[in-house]
Amino acid sequence: MEYQYKKLLVGDNEFYFQMLDCFGKAFEDLETYNGQRPDYDYISELLGRDTFIALVALNGGRVVGAIAAYVLEKFEQARSEVYIYDLAVDEKHRRQGVATKLIEHLKPIARDKKASVIYVQADYGDDPAIALYTKLGIREDVMHFDISVSEDEM
């Protein structure tokens, strides 16, 4: 299969919505990704930021894979890191190198943003993701904690 790769820019609303669909289906969580879709103003603001990166893989003009990543500026040195928040590939297009190519397309963008590293988390038991990231980088075993900001939980 033939794929094209695209960084989403302001105005790429249809591809943005297709990206949400891709994540929702891949993670079996349509409610999170499609239940309260942002409006065009929010999407334009987000895609216009230097700190957000959205890349998509296209096949036949449709999004079949995507990365959503954030640029995190460091405080101790004049550098940044890029965090892959979500990466997904439609089930029919897996094992075709799409995820690897998306990360390869992210690398020059990260370099342009003065990033020293791209990092990503994977859940225990998500063997395909762990295999992909092990192939591409160095594994660190860390613990992840979600700290609520809700006043109800204080």
DAUR-V436168 format. One line per field, one symbol per residue. ss: DSSP state (h for helix, s for strand, l for the rest). A space follows every 50 residues. Layout:
BEGIN
ss = ???
END
This chain:
BEGIN
ss = lllsssslllllhhhhhhhhhhhhhhlllhhhhhlllllhhhhhhhhhll lssssssssllssssssssssssllllllsssssssssslhhhllllhhh hhhhhhhhhhhhllssssssllllllhhhhhhhhhhllllllllllllll hhhl
END
